[in-house]
């Protein structure tokens, strides 16, 4: 569904999909650098196309 949202330049469900696991990992003191990087990259891409509207 995220790919479809991206293709149609709609807001992605980044927070719903990534925020809870990131928060849980941080709370447990578990580093998740790949998940963090993916979250940041998706936020960047989303902001880039949403700012064009």
Secondary structure, 3 states (H helix, E strand, C coil): CHHHHHHCCCCCCHHHHHHHHHHHHHHHCCCCHHHHHHHHHHHHHHHHHHCCC
